[in-house]
Structure formats: C-alpha cells, structure tokens
Amino acid sequence: MIDADIIWDLDDDPDGNVPHIAEHGVTVEEVEEVLRDPRTRTGKSRRSGRPQAFGFTSSGKHSTVIWDEVCDDPRRSIL
C-alpha cells in the first residue's frame, strides 16, 4: 500500500498521466485502488528503475502501476 498523496496531471494534458492510463483502459480511480490496497506488492521497475506496484482493482482487474516519486519536503527525504 502506498501511504502518500497521489498527484495527477490535468485530464487534457496530452503528455500527462491521465491520458496515458486511459490508453491502457485504466481509470484514475482504478490506479488509486491499486496504490491504496494493503495487499498490493511494490518494487522497482527493471526497465525504468522507477517505483512500481502490482495489485488488483475492486473489479478484479490486475494492474501494474509505475510512478514518479515526488517530495515537496526535502527534510522527509533524509529520514
């Protein structure tokens, strides 16, 4: 489970994450379900080196979510 705020790009940003997940038939709500589910496994993408989560939506769809980690409080990154 990801214990963090999830930040989305604007829906109409052609290079944003919302259109990207829509291309894969996934909604914002489904991504957030996967990230917030305590049964979700996390790791690191072998291809990009970015954080990744493997889990299921409430409808049973298996999903892999890869994200960028962003921290607006530099003190948190050293704890």
C-alpha positions as CSV (number, residue, x, y, z in Angstrom):
1,M,0.0,0.0,0.0
2,I,1.2,3.5,-0.9
3,D,0.9,5.9,2.0
4,A,1.2,9.2,0.1
5,D,-0.7,11.8,-1.8
6,I,-1.3,10.9,-5.4
7,I,-0.8,13.8,-7.8
8,W,-2.4,13.7,-11.3
9,D,-1.7,15.8,-14.3
10,L,-4.6,17.7,-15.9
11,D,-7.1,15.5,-17.8
12,D,-6.5,17.4,-21.0
13,D,-2.7,17.4,-20.9
14,P,-1.8,15.2,-23.9
15,D,1.5,14.2,-22.3
16,G,0.0,13.7,-18.9
17,N,-0.6,10.6,-16.8
18,V,-4.4,10.6,-17.1
19,P,-4.5,10.2,-20.9
20,H,-1.6,7.6,-20.6
21,I,-3.6,5.3,-18.3
22,A,-6.7,5.8,-20.4
23,E,-4.8,4.4,-23.4
24,H,-4.4,1.2,-21.3
25,G,-8.1,1.1,-20.4
26,V,-7.5,2.2,-16.8
27,T,-9.2,4.9,-14.8
28,V,-7.7,7.3,-12.2
29,E,-9.9,5.5,-9.6
30,E,-8.5,2.1,-10.6
31,V,-4.9,3.3,-10.2
32,E,-5.7,4.7,-6.8
33,E,-7.4,1.5,-5.7
34,V,-4.3,-0.5,-6.6
35,L,-1.9,2.0,-4.9
36,R,-4.0,2.2,-1.7
37,D,-4.7,-1.6,-1.3
38,P,-2.7,-3.0,1.5
39,R,-2.3,-6.3,-0.5
40,T,-0.5,-4.5,-3.3
41,R,3.1,-5.5,-3.8
42,T,5.7,-2.9,-4.6
43,G,9.1,-3.0,-6.1
44,K,11.2,-1.3,-8.7
45,S,10.7,-1.4,-12.5
46,R,13.5,-3.3,-14.2
47,R,13.1,-1.2,-17.3
48,S,12.8,2.3,-15.9
49,G,14.2,1.9,-12.3
50,R,11.1,3.7,-11.1
51,P,8.8,2.5,-8.2
52,Q,6.1,0.1,-9.3
53,A,3.1,-1.6,-7.7
54,F,1.3,-4.8,-8.6
55,G,-2.3,-5.2,-7.5
56,F,-6.0,-5.6,-8.3
57,T,-8.8,-3.1,-8.7
58,S,-12.1,-3.6,-6.9
59,S,-13.5,-5.2,-10.1
60,G,-10.7,-7.8,-10.1
61,K,-8.6,-6.2,-12.9
62,H,-4.8,-6.9,-12.4
63,S,-2.8,-3.8,-12.8
64,T,0.8,-2.7,-12.7
65,V,1.3,1.0,-11.8
66,I,4.7,2.8,-12.3
67,W,5.1,6.2,-10.9
68,D,7.5,9.0,-10.1
69,E,8.2,9.8,-6.5
70,V,8.0,13.4,-5.7
71,C,8.6,15.0,-2.3
72,D,7.9,18.7,-1.5
73,D,9.6,18.5,1.9
74,P,13.3,17.9,1.5
75,R,13.6,17.0,5.2
76,R,11.4,13.9,4.7
77,S,13.7,12.5,2.0
78,I,16.5,12.1,4.6
79,L,14.6,10.4,7.3
